Amino acid sequence: MLDMKNIRKVFRTDLVETCALDDFSLTVDQGEFVTITGPSGCGKTTFLNIAGLLETHSGGQYLLDGADVSQLGDYARAKLRNQKIGFIFQSFNLMPDLNLFDNIDVPLRYRGMKAGERKERIDKALDSVGLFARRKHVPAQLSGGQQQRVAIARALVGDPLFLLADEPTGNLDSNTAQGVMTLLEEINDSGTTIIMVTHDQSLAQQSKRNIHILDGRISNGTESNSQPEATAA
Amino acid sequence: MFFYYLRLSALSYRRNPILSSLMVLAIAIGVGAYMVIFTLNYVMGGNPIPQKSDQLFHLQIDSGNPNTESDPPEQLTYIDARALIEADAAFRETPSSKISGIIEPEGDDARPFSVIGRGAAADFFTMFNVPFLYGTPWDESADRNLQQVAVITKELNERLFGGEDPSGQTLRFHSSNFQIVGVLDDWAPVPKFYDVNNNPFDGGEEIFIPWNLVAPMEFSRSGNTNCWKAPDPGREGFLNSECVWIQYWVELRDGEEEEDYLQFLNNYVAEQKEFGRMPRPMNNALFDVEEWLLKEEVLPNETKILSALAAMLLAVCLLNTIGLLLSKFLGKSGEIGVRQALGAHKGSLFMQHVIEAGFIGLLGGIIGLGVAAAGLEGIKVVLGDDLMMTDWIQLNPPVVAVTLVLAIFATIAAGFYPIWRACNVNPAIHLKTQ
């Protein structure tokens, strides 16, 4: 489903050139729950941005659902993001002016979906995270955990191929974080692929597969409950 | 998606009310000031009879002072006007001159009052598409036979006859009895193109009589009179002099009639030269309505200066708006990044922000209408003395439409750079830092 081969990403300024990812190869199959760990600056977020088509890569090949994305223009990338990828962010990234219903509505609007179908999907998504009754509330009226659940509902409403989660529990207390993780596991159990970046080793151990990145390369791709080894990819 | 983006624009306004209101105010001031001058130019400089302005011509015959190099006179002498109307060489034609007189209404309690009128030929009303409420204009036989007939305005009819049809009734005017043959409907061309020599922006005349009566009935002239040499004493001396005080218009249907009439004028002037008149070189011309208004510089010079200042003010306001829009849109970089992550392409983001800019422009335009209305009231004070009548200085539907369209499109144009900057933010940077 997600197939990266020898991905390289270089950030250039006038003064310095930084290689954020180097010879990075990763394959994620349908239904997997993969956590990505590593120290700050190792390239986790860069990987996530490339996987989510928010950044282009400087070299290598990225096949998303079998299609090479390297030559896609802005319109095609946006369409793929809308249809195949769901994003969950550390700081939720809900739009403060929109109520919960309208927040979840955003990706469906860009898909050109009709109003009736949008409403049906949004109501179902809100119900699945237990917040249907508060659909007219704005994010500021919710707790952190509730906001993250809304963000998850927004990510799922379009039936994406996979979810990309960037430290989804980073701004939550431990109890709430565990609640969110439980929800993500349920989502994964229902068949949705999840790729999650986290600093939290305990959360990483809950996933079925952990990838540890060091200096832009995978140091070791492991099954759950085993420690990553600091070896070159 | 248009209404969705419009809703987002309203929400965005609410989120930053002060910044957004500053932009709206900037647009309102710039557009409002510009539209004040635009209205003046539109009303004062517009074609008052577009449907046939290219068929109506004012004559120029150079009967001026041979000892100077001044421009040819803008009006005709009585000798020339009489000769031309008797020659009847054009499809339609009319001399006209402004007069004044006293009306003596019927009734013991009624007091006489002064009115401004115009002597004109029967063709005047047909040539200038003058609408009638009651009755009809007099015909050419009334001109020839010096019939004492009159056409009055709706307002004068209201005052004298309570607004009823007065056709056939007698009106005591200039100590003589005139039979009313018609009442004009609303008619106030701006500028008053048929007589630009006597303030083209003042109120129209209240009563019209056959021009052939003006001299024999010794009506007082109320218009502009210029004499390059002193006339002989007495009324006959004045009528036979080189004093110019009469406007002369002809209607010519096509280029061939135009050529023929010009040739007729040339022949007439050549004949007058043989009598010792018109010593200056032949300089006859026909000016259609727009050419005449341009030649006579009907638009006051003040409006030209004000136009330039208003355009500069609008430019300054738009420049300020660019800065404010840049601040507003770049402040939304996080939201833009999220929308991109959720599937918005640059085109849809561009459209969203164009509509937001247009929304701000619309609000600015609505308030700008208020600014323009206030400005026009101010203009009445500034130019009122020159223009005498200022009832027409107001916003009309076409001007309102132009104001709103200008405001919307000017704001969108000012927003192009801020929108382009906003649509090209790197979403990855702003998503992490949200």
Chai-1 contact restraints between the chains, C-beta under 6 A:
chainA,res_idxA,chainB,res_idxB,connection_type,confidence,min_distance_angstrom,max_distance_angstrom,comment,restraint_id
A,N49,B,A428,contact,1.0,0.0,6.0,A-B,restraint_1
A,L54,B,P427,contact,1.0,0.0,6.0,A-B,restraint_2
A,L54,B,A428,contact,1.0,0.0,6.0,A-B,restraint_3
A,E55,B,A428,contact,1.0,0.0,6.0,A-B,restraint_4
A,D74,B,H345,contact,1.0,0.0,6.0,A-B,restraint_5
A,D74,B,K346,contact,1.0,0.0,6.0,A-B,restraint_6
A,Y75,B,H345,contact,1.0,0.0,6.0,A-B,restraint_7
A,A78,B,G343,contact,1.0,0.0,6.0,A-B,restraint_8
A,A78,B,H345,contact,1.0,0.0,6.0,A-B,restraint_9
A,R81,B,G343,contact,1.0,0.0,6.0,A-B,restraint_10
A,N82,B,G343,contact,1.0,0.0,6.0,A-B,restraint_11
A,F87,B,A341,contact,1.0,0.0,6.0,A-B,restraint_12
A,S91,B,Q434,contact,1.0,0.0,6.0,A-B,restraint_13
A,N93,B,V338,contact,1.0,0.0,6.0,A-B,restraint_14
A,N93,B,Q434,contact,1.0,0.0,6.0,A-B,restraint_15
A,D97,B,L11,contact,1.0,0.0,6.0,A-B,restraint_16
A,D97,B,R15,contact,1.0,0.0,6.0,A-B,restraint_17
A,V106,B,L342,contact,1.0,0.0,6.0,A-B,restraint_18
A,P107,B,L342,contact,1.0,0.0,6.0,A-B,restraint_19
A,P107,B,G343,contact,1.0,0.0,6.0,A-B,restraint_20
A,Y110,B,G343,contact,1.0,0.0,6.0,A-B,restraint_21
A,Y110,B,A344,contact,1.0,0.0,6.0,A-B,restraint_22
